[in-house]
């Protein structure tokens, strides 16, 4: 699984041509992954400000608005890929536009 981290506020300040270039990069990579059969799924997430954080403490449920993390960069979406190696997953993550501006995380999914 490739986890996408970005900064929504910073993205909103980008020029339209820069945003368009990002989406073009994503489209190229998505087409490649679909054609190679490595694409297994993925979704973008709503803005982190619409997040609910749920914690259970002392038998009570605490629900707070917004992300738990105190950071500008937040989990923004994910790609699930079915690749032959961790190296290939890292290669794909390095090509994802958010990796150049913020971060991507590569994590193996535990299959049950």
RAQUI-V185289 format. One record per residue. SS is DSSP state (H for helix, E for strand, L for the rest). PSI is psi in whole degrees, -180 to 180 (none if undefined). D_LAST is the distance of its C-alpha to the last C-alpha in Angstrom with 2 decimals. Layout:
BEGIN
SS,PSI,D_LAST + SS,PSI,D_LAST
END
This chain:
BEGIN
L,135,15.26 + E,116,18.99 + E,131,20.28 + E,127,23.90 + E,135,26.44 + E,-178,29.98 + L,103,33.05 + H,-39,33.98 + H,-42,37.53 + H,-39,38.13 + H,-42,36.79 + H,-25,39.24 + L,-7,42.14 + L,150,41.53 + L,152,44.02 + H,-37,43.05 + H,-32,43.40 + H,-42,40.98 + H,-43,38.40 + H,-40,39.05 + H,-38,38.53 + H,-49,35.10 + H,-33,34.07 + H,-44,35.55 + H,-44,33.46 + H,-46,30.28 + H,-43,31.41 + H,-47,32.09 + H,-41,28.74 + H,-43,26.85 + H,-44,28.94 + H,-46,28.20 + H,-38,24.41 + H,-43,24.66 + H,-33,27.07 + H,-11,25.05 + L,9,21.87 + L,-17,20.06 + E,125,19.92 + E,-11,16.61 + E,175,17.87 + E,162,19.35 + E,151,21.81 + E,155,24.71 + L,156,24.99 + L,165,28.19 + L,140,30.53 + H,-26,29.36 + H,-20,32.41 + H,10,30.80 + L,148,27.81 + E,129,27.38 + E,128,26.12 + E,129,24.94 + E,144,25.30 + E,122,25.65 + E,130,28.45 + L,40,30.41 + L,-1,28.97 + E,149,30.01 + E,128,28.24 + E,122,29.74 + E,124,29.36 + E,153,31.13 + E,147,31.92 + L,170,30.88 + L,153,28.41 + L,-35,28.04 + L,142,28.74 + L,68,32.42 + L,156,32.42 + L,-36,33.78 + L,130,30.75 + E,158,27.83 + E,121,24.39 + E,-16,25.52 + E,-177,22.69 + E,158,19.89 + E,135,19.21 + E,123,15.95 + E,150,16.89 + L,94,15.61 + L,164,17.90 + L,-23,18.77 + L,162,19.19 + H,-35,19.23 + H,-40,22.96 + H,-41,22.67 + H,-42,20.59 + H,-40,23.33 + H,-45,25.98 + H,-46,24.76 + H,-39,24.55 + H,-26,28.06 + H,-16,29.40 + L,132,28.16 + H,-34,31.32 + H,-25,29.99 + H,-30,29.47 + H,-23,33.26 + H,-36,34.11 + L,-100,31.38 + E,156,27.97 + E,147,24.63 + E,133,21.58 + E,122,19.06 + L,135,15.60 + L,140,12.60 + L,134,9.43 + L,117,6.41 + L,137,3.77 + L,none,0.00
END
